Amino acid sequence: PKAKHHLLLMCRNYSTNPSCLMNVKSLNDLTKKHLDELREFHNLARRIAAAISGDAYQNSFKIGYHSIPSLHPLHLHIISSDLDSPCVTTQKHIVSFSSDFFVTADEVENHLESAFVDSLLVAVRA
């Protein structure tokens, strides 16, 4: 864990439906057909954060994805903003949650809702 509270949320539906989030490996694989399931996924994450921290979770938690995930399938980070953990040992750990490398759930939804997008293409500066 990279903070006092750090949870990963993953879809447990082992459906053969290719639009199921369980079959998505990264943000770049998302399309508009995933939007309804993503909204449910994000709302669950918000409820979890609120249950941990109360109604002020928006100020104390970040909910989002790494633009280049190190784990498959697609998973959502629910992480307290403190980044207070003995596991935070390098600058890379901090940057992974405080830069463009971390894409918020709202940013993903807004992008997929755009009238000009068929999929989400995430560019990350090396």
Chimera marker file (.cmm) of the C-alpha trace (Angstrom):
<marker_set name="trace">
<marker id="1" x="0.000" y="0.000" z="0.000" r="1" g="1" b="0" radius="0.5"/>
<marker id="2" x="1.190" y="3.482" z="-0.865" r="1" g="1" b="0" radius="0.5"/>
<marker id="3" x="-0.971" y="5.356" z="1.674" r="1" g="1" b="0" radius="0.5"/>
<marker id="4" x="-2.782" y="4.914" z="4.971" r="1" g="1" b="0" radius="0.5"/>
<marker id="5" x="-5.742" y="3.621" z="2.947" r="1" g="1" b="0" radius="0.5"/>
<marker id="6" x="-5.027" y="2.010" z="-0.431" r="1" g="1" b="0" radius="0.5"/>
<marker id="7" x="-7.506" y="-0.367" z="-1.987" r="1" g="1" b="0" radius="0.5"/>
<marker id="8" x="-7.741" y="-1.896" z="-5.446" r="1" g="1" b="0" radius="0.5"/>
<marker id="9" x="-11.172" y="-2.496" z="-6.916" r="1" g="1" b="0" radius="0.5"/>
<marker id="10" x="-11.522" y="-5.117" z="-9.646" r="1" g="1" b="0" radius="0.5"/>
<marker id="11" x="-14.426" y="-6.644" z="-11.478" r="1" g="1" b="0" radius="0.5"/>
<marker id="12" x="-15.121" y="-10.219" z="-10.353" r="1" g="1" b="0" radius="0.5"/>
<marker id="13" x="-17.568" y="-11.012" z="-13.131" r="1" g="1" b="0" radius="0.5"/>
<marker id="14" x="-15.962" y="-13.754" z="-15.194" r="1" g="1" b="0" radius="0.5"/>
<marker id="15" x="-18.306" y="-13.137" z="-18.084" r="1" g="1" b="0" radius="0.5"/>
<marker id="16" x="-17.408" y="-14.064" z="-21.638" r="1" g="1" b="0" radius="0.5"/>
<marker id="17" x="-18.937" y="-10.742" z="-22.659" r="1" g="1" b="0" radius="0.5"/>
<marker id="18" x="-16.033" y="-8.808" z="-24.239" r="1" g="1" b="0" radius="0.5"/>
<marker id="19" x="-17.419" y="-5.520" z="-22.917" r="1" g="1" b="0" radius="0.5"/>
<marker id="20" x="-17.110" y="-6.739" z="-19.313" r="1" g="1" b="0" radius="0.5"/>
<marker id="21" x="-14.452" y="-4.829" z="-17.378" r="1" g="1" b="0" radius="0.5"/>
<marker id="22" x="-12.917" y="-8.156" z="-16.376" r="1" g="1" b="0" radius="0.5"/>
<marker id="23" x="-11.761" y="-8.467" z="-20.001" r="1" g="1" b="0" radius="0.5"/>
<marker id="24" x="-10.198" y="-4.987" z="-20.131" r="1" g="1" b="0" radius="0.5"/>
<marker id="25" x="-6.436" y="-4.798" z="-19.575" r="1" g="1" b="0" radius="0.5"/>
<marker id="26" x="-5.833" y="-1.039" z="-19.713" r="1" g="1" b="0" radius="0.5"/>
<marker id="27" x="-7.524" y="2.323" z="-20.197" r="1" g="1" b="0" radius="0.5"/>
<marker id="28" x="-6.648" y="2.172" z="-23.886" r="1" g="1" b="0" radius="0.5"/>
<marker id="29" x="-8.980" y="-0.828" z="-24.267" r="1" g="1" b="0" radius="0.5"/>
<marker id="30" x="-12.025" y="1.106" z="-23.012" r="1" g="1" b="0" radius="0.5"/>
<marker id="31" x="-14.762" y="2.247" z="-25.378" r="1" g="1" b="0" radius="0.5"/>
<marker id="32" x="-18.139" y="3.906" z="-24.944" r="1" g="1" b="0" radius="0.5"/>
<marker id="33" x="-19.748" y="0.467" z="-24.570" r="1" g="1" b="0" radius="0.5"/>
<marker id="34" x="-17.995" y="0.207" z="-21.176" r="1" g="1" b="0" radius="0.5"/>
<marker id="35" x="-19.396" y="3.490" z="-19.866" r="1" g="1" b="0" radius="0.5"/>
<marker id="36" x="-22.406" y="2.154" z="-17.932" r="1" g="1" b="0" radius="0.5"/>
<marker id="37" x="-20.359" y="-0.535" z="-16.197" r="1" g="1" b="0" radius="0.5"/>
<marker id="38" x="-17.599" y="2.001" z="-15.467" r="1" g="1" b="0" radius="0.5"/>
<marker id="39" x="-20.088" y="4.386" z="-13.860" r="1" g="1" b="0" radius="0.5"/>
<marker id="40" x="-21.278" y="1.600" z="-11.549" r="1" g="1" b="0" radius="0.5"/>
<marker id="41" x="-17.665" y="0.664" z="-10.798" r="1" g="1" b="0" radius="0.5"/>
<marker id="42" x="-16.754" y="4.279" z="-10.001" r="1" g="1" b="0" radius="0.5"/>
<marker id="43" x="-19.856" y="4.810" z="-7.857" r="1" g="1" b="0" radius="0.5"/>
<marker id="44" x="-18.954" y="1.732" z="-5.823" r="1" g="1" b="0" radius="0.5"/>
<marker id="45" x="-15.448" y="3.149" z="-5.306" r="1" g="1" b="0" radius="0.5"/>
<marker id="46" x="-16.911" y="6.476" z="-4.167" r="1" g="1" b="0" radius="0.5"/>
<marker id="47" x="-19.186" y="4.683" z="-1.684" r="1" g="1" b="0" radius="0.5"/>
<marker id="48" x="-16.210" y="2.726" z="-0.321" r="1" g="1" b="0" radius="0.5"/>
<marker id="49" x="-14.151" y="5.925" z="0.089" r="1" g="1" b="0" radius="0.5"/>
<marker id="50" x="-17.089" y="7.651" z="1.793" r="1" g="1" b="0" radius="0.5"/>
<marker id="51" x="-17.555" y="4.684" z="4.153" r="1" g="1" b="0" radius="0.5"/>
<marker id="52" x="-13.917" y="4.962" z="5.203" r="1" g="1" b="0" radius="0.5"/>
<marker id="53" x="-13.637" y="8.732" z="5.533" r="1" g="1" b="0" radius="0.5"/>
<marker id="54" x="-17.152" y="10.104" z="5.697" r="1" g="1" b="0" radius="0.5"/>
<marker id="55" x="-18.740" y="12.581" z="3.319" r="1" g="1" b="0" radius="0.5"/>
<marker id="56" x="-15.496" y="14.528" z="2.878" r="1" g="1" b="0" radius="0.5"/>
<marker id="57" x="-13.887" y="11.684" z="0.916" r="1" g="1" b="0" radius="0.5"/>
<marker id="58" x="-13.443" y="13.923" z="-2.143" r="1" g="1" b="0" radius="0.5"/>
<marker id="59" x="-10.858" y="15.932" z="-0.218" r="1" g="1" b="0" radius="0.5"/>
<marker id="60" x="-9.109" y="12.953" z="1.323" r="1" g="1" b="0" radius="0.5"/>
<marker id="61" x="-9.206" y="10.241" z="-1.363" r="1" g="1" b="0" radius="0.5"/>
<marker id="62" x="-8.162" y="9.864" z="-4.982" r="1" g="1" b="0" radius="0.5"/>
<marker id="63" x="-10.036" y="7.424" z="-7.173" r="1" g="1" b="0" radius="0.5"/>
<marker id="64" x="-8.487" y="6.494" z="-10.483" r="1" g="1" b="0" radius="0.5"/>
<marker id="65" x="-6.215" y="4.406" z="-12.649" r="1" g="1" b="0" radius="0.5"/>
<marker id="66" x="-2.568" y="4.232" z="-13.575" r="1" g="1" b="0" radius="0.5"/>
<marker id="67" x="-2.294" y="5.106" z="-17.250" r="1" g="1" b="0" radius="0.5"/>
<marker id="68" x="0.109" y="2.198" z="-17.676" r="1" g="1" b="0" radius="0.5"/>
<marker id="69" x="-1.079" y="-0.508" z="-15.291" r="1" g="1" b="0" radius="0.5"/>
<marker id="70" x="1.309" y="-2.978" z="-13.709" r="1" g="1" b="0" radius="0.5"/>
<marker id="71" x="-1.504" y="-5.437" z="-12.992" r="1" g="1" b="0" radius="0.5"/>
<marker id="72" x="-4.249" y="-6.917" z="-15.163" r="1" g="1" b="0" radius="0.5"/>
<marker id="73" x="-7.240" y="-6.811" z="-15.472" r="1" g="1" b="0" radius="0.5"/>
<marker id="74" x="-8.167" y="-3.156" z="-15.255" r="1" g="1" b="0" radius="0.5"/>
<marker id="75" x="-8.298" y="-2.087" z="-11.611" r="1" g="1" b="0" radius="0.5"/>
<marker id="76" x="-9.272" y="1.089" z="-9.840" r="1" g="1" b="0" radius="0.5"/>
<marker id="77" x="-7.204" y="2.632" z="-7.045" r="1" g="1" b="0" radius="0.5"/>
<marker id="78" x="-9.003" y="4.049" z="-4.018" r="1" g="1" b="0" radius="0.5"/>
<marker id="79" x="-6.189" y="5.795" z="-2.201" r="1" g="1" b="0" radius="0.5"/>
<marker id="80" x="-6.030" y="8.320" z="0.615" r="1" g="1" b="0" radius="0.5"/>
<marker id="81" x="-4.291" y="11.525" z="-0.376" r="1" g="1" b="0" radius="0.5"/>
<marker id="82" x="-1.775" y="11.320" z="2.477" r="1" g="1" b="0" radius="0.5"/>
<marker id="83" x="0.578" y="8.881" z="0.661" r="1" g="1" b="0" radius="0.5"/>
<marker id="84" x="1.713" y="7.998" z="4.173" r="1" g="1" b="0" radius="0.5"/>
<marker id="85" x="3.171" y="4.513" z="4.043" r="1" g="1" b="0" radius="0.5"/>
<marker id="86" x="6.495" y="2.816" z="4.707" r="1" g="1" b="0" radius="0.5"/>
<marker id="87" x="6.089" y="1.403" z="1.185" r="1" g="1" b="0" radius="0.5"/>
<marker id="88" x="6.545" y="4.855" z="-0.348" r="1" g="1" b="0" radius="0.5"/>
<marker id="89" x="10.289" y="4.613" z="-0.764" r="1" g="1" b="0" radius="0.5"/>
<marker id="90" x="10.985" y="6.369" z="-4.072" r="1" g="1" b="0" radius="0.5"/>
<marker id="91" x="9.866" y="9.458" z="-5.945" r="1" g="1" b="0" radius="0.5"/>
<marker id="92" x="8.295" y="7.096" z="-8.504" r="1" g="1" b="0" radius="0.5"/>
<marker id="93" x="5.774" y="5.966" z="-5.891" r="1" g="1" b="0" radius="0.5"/>
<marker id="94" x="4.649" y="9.535" z="-5.254" r="1" g="1" b="0" radius="0.5"/>
<marker id="95" x="4.581" y="10.479" z="-8.945" r="1" g="1" b="0" radius="0.5"/>
<marker id="96" x="2.422" y="7.469" z="-9.790" r="1" g="1" b="0" radius="0.5"/>
<marker id="97" x="-0.439" y="9.040" z="-7.784" r="1" g="1" b="0" radius="0.5"/>
<marker id="98" x="0.259" y="12.767" z="-8.164" r="1" g="1" b="0" radius="0.5"/>
<marker id="99" x="0.925" y="13.306" z="-11.870" r="1" g="1" b="0" radius="0.5"/>
<marker id="100" x="-0.672" y="12.711" z="-15.267" r="1" g="1" b="0" radius="0.5"/>
<marker id="101" x="0.273" y="9.061" z="-14.796" r="1" g="1" b="0" radius="0.5"/>
<marker id="102" x="-2.765" y="8.839" z="-12.482" r="1" g="1" b="0" radius="0.5"/>
<marker id="103" x="-6.026" y="9.253" z="-14.397" r="1" g="1" b="0" radius="0.5"/>
<marker id="104" x="-9.067" y="9.978" z="-12.246" r="1" g="1" b="0" radius="0.5"/>
<marker id="105" x="-12.320" y="8.085" z="-12.620" r="1" g="1" b="0" radius="0.5"/>
<marker id="106" x="-14.054" y="11.347" z="-13.594" r="1" g="1" b="0" radius="0.5"/>
<marker id="107" x="-11.500" y="11.996" z="-16.345" r="1" g="1" b="0" radius="0.5"/>
<marker id="108" x="-12.094" y="8.536" z="-17.801" r="1" g="1" b="0" radius="0.5"/>
<marker id="109" x="-15.879" y="8.991" z="-17.771" r="1" g="1" b="0" radius="0.5"/>
<marker id="110" x="-15.692" y="12.485" z="-19.259" r="1" g="1" b="0" radius="0.5"/>
<marker id="111" x="-13.410" y="11.309" z="-22.027" r="1" g="1" b="0" radius="0.5"/>
<marker id="112" x="-15.609" y="8.365" z="-22.956" r="1" g="1" b="0" radius="0.5"/>
<marker id="113" x="-18.704" y="10.602" z="-22.881" r="1" g="1" b="0" radius="0.5"/>
<marker id="114" x="-17.111" y="12.885" z="-25.454" r="1" g="1" b="0" radius="0.5"/>
<marker id="115" x="-18.877" y="12.908" z="-28.808" r="1" g="1" b="0" radius="0.5"/>
<marker id="116" x="-15.518" y="12.695" z="-30.564" r="1" g="1" b="0" radius="0.5"/>
<marker id="117" x="-14.087" y="9.544" z="-29.076" r="1" g="1" b="0" radius="0.5"/>
<marker id="118" x="-14.429" y="5.869" z="-29.900" r="1" g="1" b="0" radius="0.5"/>
<marker id="119" x="-11.868" y="4.788" z="-27.328" r="1" g="1" b="0" radius="0.5"/>
<marker id="120" x="-9.604" y="6.199" z="-24.679" r="1" g="1" b="0" radius="0.5"/>
<marker id="121" x="-6.019" y="6.704" z="-25.759" r="1" g="1" b="0" radius="0.5"/>
<marker id="122" x="-3.763" y="7.653" z="-22.911" r="1" g="1" b="0" radius="0.5"/>
<marker id="123" x="-0.448" y="9.289" z="-23.638" r="1" g="1" b="0" radius="0.5"/>
<marker id="124" x="2.149" y="9.299" z="-20.930" r="1" g="1" b="0" radius="0.5"/>
<marker id="125" x="5.340" y="11.290" z="-20.962" r="1" g="1" b="0" radius="0.5"/>
<marker id="126" x="8.344" y="9.059" z="-20.460" r="1" g="1" b="0" radius="0.5"/>
<link id1="1" id2="2" r="1" g="1" b="0" radius="0.2"/>
<link id1="2" id2="3" r="1" g="1" b="0" radius="0.2"/>
<link id1="3" id2="4" r="1" g="1" b="0" radius="0.2"/>
<link id1="4" id2="5" r="1" g="1" b="0" radius="0.2"/>
<link id1="5" id2="6" r="1" g="1" b="0" radius="0.2"/>
<link id1="6" id2="7" r="1" g="1" b="0" radius="0.2"/>
<link id1="7" id2="8" r="1" g="1" b="0" radius="0.2"/>
<link id1="8" id2="9" r="1" g="1" b="0" radius="0.2"/>
<link id1="9" id2="10" r="1" g="1" b="0" radius="0.2"/>
<link id1="10" id2="11" r="1" g="1" b="0" radius="0.2"/>
<link id1="11" id2="12" r="1" g="1" b="0" radius="0.2"/>
<link id1="12" id2="13" r="1" g="1" b="0" radius="0.2"/>
<link id1="13" id2="14" r="1" g="1" b="0" radius="0.2"/>
<link id1="14" id2="15" r="1" g="1" b="0" radius="0.2"/>
<link id1="15" id2="16" r="1" g="1" b="0" radius="0.2"/>
<link id1="16" id2="17" r="1" g="1" b="0" radius="0.2"/>
<link id1="17" id2="18" r="1" g="1" b="0" radius="0.2"/>
<link id1="18" id2="19" r="1" g="1" b="0" radius="0.2"/>
<link id1="19" id2="20" r="1" g="1" b="0" radius="0.2"/>
<link id1="20" id2="21" r="1" g="1" b="0" radius="0.2"/>
<link id1="21" id2="22" r="1" g="1" b="0" radius="0.2"/>
<link id1="22" id2="23" r="1" g="1" b="0" radius="0.2"/>
<link id1="23" id2="24" r="1" g="1" b="0" radius="0.2"/>
<link id1="24" id2="25" r="1" g="1" b="0" radius="0.2"/>
<link id1="25" id2="26" r="1" g="1" b="0" radius="0.2"/>
<link id1="26" id2="27" r="1" g="1" b="0" radius="0.2"/>
<link id1="27" id2="28" r="1" g="1" b="0" radius="0.2"/>
<link id1="28" id2="29" r="1" g="1" b="0" radius="0.2"/>
<link id1="29" id2="30" r="1" g="1" b="0" radius="0.2"/>
<link id1="30" id2="31" r="1" g="1" b="0" radius="0.2"/>
<link id1="31" id2="32" r="1" g="1" b="0" radius="0.2"/>
<link id1="32" id2="33" r="1" g="1" b="0" radius="0.2"/>
<link id1="33" id2="34" r="1" g="1" b="0" radius="0.2"/>
<link id1="34" id2="35" r="1" g="1" b="0" radius="0.2"/>
<link id1="35" id2="36" r="1" g="1" b="0" radius="0.2"/>
<link id1="36" id2="37" r="1" g="1" b="0" radius="0.2"/>
<link id1="37" id2="38" r="1" g="1" b="0" radius="0.2"/>
<link id1="38" id2="39" r="1" g="1" b="0" radius="0.2"/>
<link id1="39" id2="40" r="1" g="1" b="0" radius="0.2"/>
<link id1="40" id2="41" r="1" g="1" b="0" radius="0.2"/>
<link id1="41" id2="42" r="1" g="1" b="0" radius="0.2"/>
<link id1="42" id2="43" r="1" g="1" b="0" radius="0.2"/>
<link id1="43" id2="44" r="1" g="1" b="0" radius="0.2"/>
<link id1="44" id2="45" r="1" g="1" b="0" radius="0.2"/>
<link id1="45" id2="46" r="1" g="1" b="0" radius="0.2"/>
<link id1="46" id2="47" r="1" g="1" b="0" radius="0.2"/>
<link id1="47" id2="48" r="1" g="1" b="0" radius="0.2"/>
<link id1="48" id2="49" r="1" g="1" b="0" radius="0.2"/>
<link id1="49" id2="50" r="1" g="1" b="0" radius="0.2"/>
<link id1="50" id2="51" r="1" g="1" b="0" radius="0.2"/>
<link id1="51" id2="52" r="1" g="1" b="0" radius="0.2"/>
<link id1="52" id2="53" r="1" g="1" b="0" radius="0.2"/>
<link id1="53" id2="54" r="1" g="1" b="0" radius="0.2"/>
<link id1="54" id2="55" r="1" g="1" b="0" radius="0.2"/>
<link id1="55" id2="56" r="1" g="1" b="0" radius="0.2"/>
<link id1="56" id2="57" r="1" g="1" b="0" radius="0.2"/>
<link id1="57" id2="58" r="1" g="1" b="0" radius="0.2"/>
<link id1="58" id2="59" r="1" g="1" b="0" radius="0.2"/>
<link id1="59" id2="60" r="1" g="1" b="0" radius="0.2"/>
<link id1="60" id2="61" r="1" g="1" b="0" radius="0.2"/>
<link id1="61" id2="62" r="1" g="1" b="0" radius="0.2"/>
<link id1="62" id2="63" r="1" g="1" b="0" radius="0.2"/>
<link id1="63" id2="64" r="1" g="1" b="0" radius="0.2"/>
<link id1="64" id2="65" r="1" g="1" b="0" radius="0.2"/>
<link id1="65" id2="66" r="1" g="1" b="0" radius="0.2"/>
<link id1="66" id2="67" r="1" g="1" b="0" radius="0.2"/>
<link id1="67" id2="68" r="1" g="1" b="0" radius="0.2"/>
<link id1="68" id2="69" r="1" g="1" b="0" radius="0.2"/>
<link id1="69" id2="70" r="1" g="1" b="0" radius="0.2"/>
<link id1="70" id2="71" r="1" g="1" b="0" radius="0.2"/>
<link id1="71" id2="72" r="1" g="1" b="0" radius="0.2"/>
<link id1="72" id2="73" r="1" g="1" b="0" radius="0.2"/>
<link id1="73" id2="74" r="1" g="1" b="0" radius="0.2"/>
<link id1="74" id2="75" r="1" g="1" b="0" radius="0.2"/>
<link id1="75" id2="76" r="1" g="1" b="0" radius="0.2"/>
<link id1="76" id2="77" r="1" g="1" b="0" radius="0.2"/>
<link id1="77" id2="78" r="1" g="1" b="0" radius="0.2"/>
<link id1="78" id2="79" r="1" g="1" b="0" radius="0.2"/>
<link id1="79" id2="80" r="1" g="1" b="0" radius="0.2"/>
<link id1="80" id2="81" r="1" g="1" b="0" radius="0.2"/>
<link id1="81" id2="82" r="1" g="1" b="0" radius="0.2"/>
<link id1="82" id2="83" r="1" g="1" b="0" radius="0.2"/>
<link id1="83" id2="84" r="1" g="1" b="0" radius="0.2"/>
<link id1="84" id2="85" r="1" g="1" b="0" radius="0.2"/>
<link id1="85" id2="86" r="1" g="1" b="0" radius="0.2"/>
<link id1="86" id2="87" r="1" g="1" b="0" radius="0.2"/>
<link id1="87" id2="88" r="1" g="1" b="0" radius="0.2"/>
<link id1="88" id2="89" r="1" g="1" b="0" radius="0.2"/>
<link id1="89" id2="90" r="1" g="1" b="0" radius="0.2"/>
<link id1="90" id2="91" r="1" g="1" b="0" radius="0.2"/>
<link id1="91" id2="92" r="1" g="1" b="0" radius="0.2"/>
<link id1="92" id2="93" r="1" g="1" b="0" radius="0.2"/>
<link id1="93" id2="94" r="1" g="1" b="0" radius="0.2"/>
<link id1="94" id2="95" r="1" g="1" b="0" radius="0.2"/>
<link id1="95" id2="96" r="1" g="1" b="0" radius="0.2"/>
<link id1="96" id2="97" r="1" g="1" b="0" radius="0.2"/>
<link id1="97" id2="98" r="1" g="1" b="0" radius="0.2"/>
<link id1="98" id2="99" r="1" g="1" b="0" radius="0.2"/>
<link id1="99" id2="100" r="1" g="1" b="0" radius="0.2"/>
<link id1="100" id2="101" r="1" g="1" b="0" radius="0.2"/>
<link id1="101" id2="102" r="1" g="1" b="0" radius="0.2"/>
<link id1="102" id2="103" r="1" g="1" b="0" radius="0.2"/>
<link id1="103" id2="104" r="1" g="1" b="0" radius="0.2"/>
<link id1="104" id2="105" r="1" g="1" b="0" radius="0.2"/>
<link id1="105" id2="106" r="1" g="1" b="0" radius="0.2"/>
<link id1="106" id2="107" r="1" g="1" b="0" radius="0.2"/>
<link id1="107" id2="108" r="1" g="1" b="0" radius="0.2"/>
<link id1="108" id2="109" r="1" g="1" b="0" radius="0.2"/>
<link id1="109" id2="110" r="1" g="1" b="0" radius="0.2"/>
<link id1="110" id2="111" r="1" g="1" b="0" radius="0.2"/>
<link id1="111" id2="112" r="1" g="1" b="0" radius="0.2"/>
<link id1="112" id2="113" r="1" g="1" b="0" radius="0.2"/>
<link id1="113" id2="114" r="1" g="1" b="0" radius="0.2"/>
<link id1="114" id2="115" r="1" g="1" b="0" radius="0.2"/>
<link id1="115" id2="116" r="1" g="1" b="0" radius="0.2"/>
<link id1="116" id2="117" r="1" g="1" b="0" radius="0.2"/>
<link id1="117" id2="118" r="1" g="1" b="0" radius="0.2"/>
<link id1="118" id2="119" r="1" g="1" b="0" radius="0.2"/>
<link id1="119" id2="120" r="1" g="1" b="0" radius="0.2"/>
<link id1="120" id2="121" r="1" g="1" b="0" radius="0.2"/>
<link id1="121" id2="122" r="1" g="1" b="0" radius="0.2"/>
<link id1="122" id2="123" r="1" g="1" b="0" radius="0.2"/>
<link id1="123" id2="124" r="1" g="1" b="0" radius="0.2"/>
<link id1="124" id2="125" r="1" g="1" b="0" radius="0.2"/>
<link id1="125" id2="126" r="1" g="1" b="0" radius="0.2"/>
</marker_set>
